[in-house]
Amino acid sequence: MYSLIKPILFNFDPEQVHYFVTKNLKRFNSAPGGSALSRSLWRIEDSRLEKEVLGLKFKNPVGLAAGFDKNGEYISEMANLGFGFIEVGTVTPLPQPGNDKPRMFRLPADEALINRMGFNNKGVDMAAERIAAYRKNQPEAQKGLMIGGNIGKNKNTPNEEAVSDYIKCFDRLFDVVDYFVVNVSSPNTPGLRALQDKKPLTEILSTLQQRNNKNSIRKPILLKIAPDLTNEQLDDIIEIVAETKIDGLIATNTTISREGLISPEKVVKEAGGLSGRPLTQRSTKVIRYLADKSNRAFPIIGAGGIHSAQDAIDKLDAGAALIQLYTGFIYEGPALIGRINKALLG
């Protein structure tokens, strides 16, 4: 079914298509019998798919990566498609429009996307309210769905004050999400990746952990890293995880590399983070390096270039405990979730 409508959708601006598809998916699920039909078409229920990671029980290991549902508007709809967990965000303390449009570009020849969205979102208050509303009215069929909160800083917040933005997001989302992801690896907010340096990153993570440990029930904190880090920088990341005692990593975010692309030069030259098929091998390599070098001391959620069940299995074999989809989901459609889960069942 998706293969029939995909060529039509790909004729239009990708950001506008995103809004068109998600709004109509919400309408479909709101219609009588729509949610049940969606679940019957796409979702696979099997206790053998359950995984306990980060002290949480995931219904299946296939999650929706941050960036797709920035404001927590489509949690129920995504759950009906079969995702085992949903990551909302990236959210910032204050609403912000993001970068100028156009800011998302398809590279069909490479099965990739370039985006420079710039953390466009409606602010952490809106996300928290929407997640809370979902929790209050959560359908019985979606009980056990894990929700993550991916947090960042506002564009106008200087790096030396960035920790305050992460604190604000952490505190506001604490009661409504199951885990947190600290995003310092997006290439689309000026200067953000400088926060991956050891000193500022340690400060942010240590501060969040101190607040976390003061609560009667703590929430897992993960760090999302770029695929462009050197092995020496990855070694630093492993040390930071040990020093700050955060719970794990997401590997990886989008890349600024354009190596090996065959798409027209005009689109390849667009600024932003590249995701999709060109990231498949690099993200898996980063996962394997982190898992092997740390002796699997912490969980890793694998993301980047998962377009098939085999791509997912490769990341799990490399050391990932869970995996997340975004660009592969756009190119392959919702059937990809089921194909991965069926392959995992053998």
N, C-alpha and C positions, 0 to 999 in steps of 0.2 A: 504493500500500500504506500509506504513512504517513498519507495523508488519511483512511483508514478507522479507524485507531487513535487519531489525534490527538484527536478529540472525547471519547473515553473517558479518555485521559490528562489532558486539561484539566479533568476533573471532580475531580481530586485535587490535594493540596498540591504545588506545583511543585518544592520541594526533595526531597520524598519520591519524586516521579516521576523526578527526575534519577537518584537512586540506584537505583531500580527498573530503569530503562531501561539504564543503564550496566552494572549487574551482569548483566542478562540478555543484553546484547550480548556481554559477556565469555564467558558460558556458551555462547552460539551460536558464537562464534569458536573456542572450545576444543573443540567437538564435531568429530568426523571430517568433513572437507570443509567445515566452516563458514567458515573464513578464505577459502578459494578461492571459495566461493559469494558471500561478501560482496564480494570484489574484482570478481567477474564482474558482480554486480548494479550496483555503484556506481562503481567506479574507472575513470578514463579514462587510458590510457597513450598518450602521443604526445610525441615529442621536441620538437615545435614549442611545447609548453607550458613547456618548461624556461626558467628565467630565472636569470641570474647577477646577484645583488645582494649587497652587503656582502662581496664576495669569495667568496660561497658559491653553489653551484649548487642551485637549488630545482627539484624535479620538476614542479611546477606552481605558479602564483602564489596559490593559495587555501589559506589556513592556518586552523587552529583557534586562536581567541583565548584568552588566559589567562582563568582562572576556571572553565573547564569541567572540566579535568583538573588539579586543584590539586596532586595528589601524584604525578603520573606513573604512574597506575594503568591508564590506558586508551590508551597510545600506539599499541600494535599495532592495537587495534580501530579507532581513529580513522584510522589510515593505511589500513586496509582499506576504509574508506568513501570514500577518494579525496583526503583532505587532502594537500597537498604539504609542509606543515610543521606542527608541533605546538608550541604554547607552554605549558609547564608552569608552574603557580603561580597566584596569587602565593604564594611561599614566604617564610617568616620564619625567623630562626635557631632559635627554640624553637616547639614545637607550641602552638597556641592554638585554643580552641573557636569563636571568633568571637562575634558578637552573639547576643542571645537570639532564640529562635524565637517566632513565624514571622518570617522575614527575607527572603523572596522572594515577590513578588506579580505575578500576571499582569494585564495590561490588554488583553484580547482586542480590544476595540473600537479600540484604538490600535496593535495588533500590537506590544506593548511589554512590558517587565518593569521592575519596581522591585526592587532588591536592596540589602540592607544586611548582607551576609554578614560583613564585618569580618575579612577575611584568615583565615578558618578553614582550617587546614591542619595536617598532621602533622609539620611542621618540616623544615628543609632537609636533615637527615641522611637522613630517610626518602625524600625526593624524589631525592636523589643516589643512594641505593642502588637505587631502582627504575629510574632511568634507566640506571644502570650495568648492571643485570641485563638490561634490554631490549637494550642495546648488545651484550652478550655473546651473547645468544640471538636476535639480530635475524634475522627471516626473510629469505631471499634476495630475495623479492618486494618487500621494503621497503627494500632497500639504497638509500642516497642520501637517506633521509628526514632533514630538518633538524629539530632540536629546540632550542627556545629556553627560557631560564630567566628567569622574571619574578620579580623579587626586591623585598621590602619590609621594613618594620620591624615589630617586635612592638608591640602596642598599648601596653604598659606602658613602653616605651623612650622617654624624653624626647626631644624633637626635637633638643636640643643634643647628644645622644649617638647620633642616628640613623645617622650615617656608620658607626659600628662595626657596626651590624646589617647594613648593605648590604655591608660588607667580609666579614663572616662568611659571608653567603650567596654572595657572589662567589667567595670562595676555595673553598668546599665544592663548588660546582657546576662549577668551572672545567674540570675534566677530562672532564665528561660532557655538557655542552651545546655547541651550535654558536654561539650568540649569547646576549647578555643584554639584558633590558629592566628599566630602573629605574622602579619604580612609585611615584610621589609624587602621583598624581592621583586615587586612589580617594577618594570622599567618605565612606567608611564607617569609617575609622579617625580618631578625634578628632585634629585638628591636622595631619593628614598633608599636606593641600593647602598648608599654610603653607610646606612645603619646596619648593614651586614658585617661591617668591620667589628673586630672582637670587642673593643671597649664599649661602644654605644649599644651593641647588641646585648652584651652581658648585663649592662645597666637596665635595659628595658625588661629583659626576661627575669632578672633577679627581683626587680621591683614588683612585677606581676606575681611572682611566686610568693613573695612576702605577704601580699594581700590575699592570695589564694589560701595560704596556710593559716591565716587568721580565721577562716570560716570553718564552721563545724563540719561541713562537707565540702571538700575541694573539688575543683573541676580540672580535668586534664588540659594541659597547655602544650601545643605543638608549634613548631616553627616551620614556615614555608620558605624554602630556599630556591635560589636560581640555578638553572642548569649550567650557567657559565662560570661557576666557581672552579678554581684550580684544585688539584688534590691537596695542596698545602692549605688552602682555604677550607676545604672539606674537613681536613684534620682539625682545624680551629673550631669548626662547627661541632665536631664530636667532643672536643674538650669543653666547649660552652654548654652542651647538653649535660655533661657530667658535673660541671661546676654549678650550674643553676638548678639542676635536677628537674628540668622540664621533662615532659612525658614522651616526646617523640618528635618526628619530623614529617613534613610533606615534601616529597621530591618528585617532580619539580614544578616550578612556575614556568612562564614563557621565556624564550631566549631572544637575545639581541643579535645572535648570529644569523647570517643568511647563506651559510655555506651549503653548496650542493643544490640550490633551488633551480628549477627549470621554468618557472613562471616568467611572464614578461617583465623586463627590467623596470618598467614604470611602476608596477605594484610592488615588486621586490624592494624598491628603494623607499617605500613608505616607512616612516618611523613607527616604532611600537614593538610590542612583544609578539614573537612568532610562536604559534602553537600548532599542534596536529602531527601528521605523519613524519615530518622532518625531525621531530623531537623524540621519536620512539626509541631509537638506540641510545641516544645520549642520556635520556632520563633513566633508562634501565641500567646503564653503566654507572650512573651516580648512585642509584639504589644499591647496586651490588658492592660498590666501593665502600659506602657507608656501613652496610650490613657486615661485610667481611672485616673491615678495619676496626669496627667497634665490637666485634664478636657478638653481633645482634643484641647489643645491650639495651636497645630501646625500639619501640615499634616505628615503622615507616609506612606512611600511606603513599602509594605510588601513583603518580599522575604524569601525563605527557605522552601524547601520541598513541593512545589506546584506540585502535580502530577495528580490532578483531578479538575473538576469544583467545587466540594464541598470544597476542600482545599482552593481554591481561595475565595469562599464565606465566609468560616470561618475567613479568614484573614480580609476581608472587614468588616464583622460583628464585629470583635474584635477591629476595629478602623482604619484599613488601608484605605487610600484614593485611592491608586493604588496598583497594584501588579506587580512583576517581575518574570520571569522564567529563569532558566538555566538548572539545572540537570533534572528537570521534563520534559523539552523540549527535552532533549537527550533521556530519557527513553520512553517518550510517543509519540514523534514526533510532527510535526506541527499541527496535528489535535487538539492537546490540546488547542491551542489558540482559535480556533473556538468553541470548546466545552464550554470553559469558557464564551465566549461572548454570546453564545446561552443561556446558563443557566442564565446569567444576564438579558437577554431579557425576560425570563420567558416563 
